[in-house]
């Protein structure tokens, strides 16, 4: 079984996305950050436990041990479910847990991968989990294999000059503010970054590949929100993609927002 360093997702519309898989070093650093947070919470818990032990004796220590287990596991479950696959450590290291097929991450998957963390940590310092990552094709520990999840690295995107990219171009989508807002909600971060990169590198493509790429992207975005015919009549596929990028990265006309790889606009939760 050959190793891979990239997760490739192909949508039903024919649009392909590729994200680099997180390596063991970045995952370890993210875990150390999360461990420090959990340790700080546990330290606060031990102080409270010491106070109550004066009145409850050994019972307080047993409750404190149970609460520590809940905190250590619940920390990752709560944050990964609320932050779309990220904890504090993963957010700092630009990592994210994703479904193995690129689908929306389910709460059950988050629970499974974190409950099995106690197995991955055996016998010490994530030996089992580290061995599984080294042997699995997509760097998955046992919890990831059971939950069908992977950890990817979110690439950084340089801030482009959107004024230069869209200057002098009439955006017909702006004439329909309610549909424009709906489009901004439905375009995911990865889709927006792909469209932006396609526009920035369009001059490097040969004519056939350029037409095919923007045809697929435009078809995908048109399928997300259906605008009236007059919004797209006479608009080329490349111009339509440019209009979408303008809508996503500049939600308010006249206000330029700094784009990022993870939050070009309100992404689909």
Secondary structure, 3 states (H helix, E strand, C coil): CCCCCEEEEECCCCCEEEEEECCHHHHHHHHHHHHHHHHHHHHHHHHHHHHHHHHHCHHHHHHHHHHHHHHHHHHHHHHHHHCCCCCHHHHHCCEEEEECCCCCCCHHHHHHHHHCHHHHCCCCCCHHHHHHHHHCCCCCCHHHHHHCEEEEECCCCCCCCHHHHHCCCCCHHHHCHHHHHHHHHHCCHHHHHHHHHHHHCHHHCCHHHHHHHHHHHHHHHHHHCCCCHHHHCCCCHHHHHHHHHHHHHCCCCCCCCCCCCCCCCCCCC
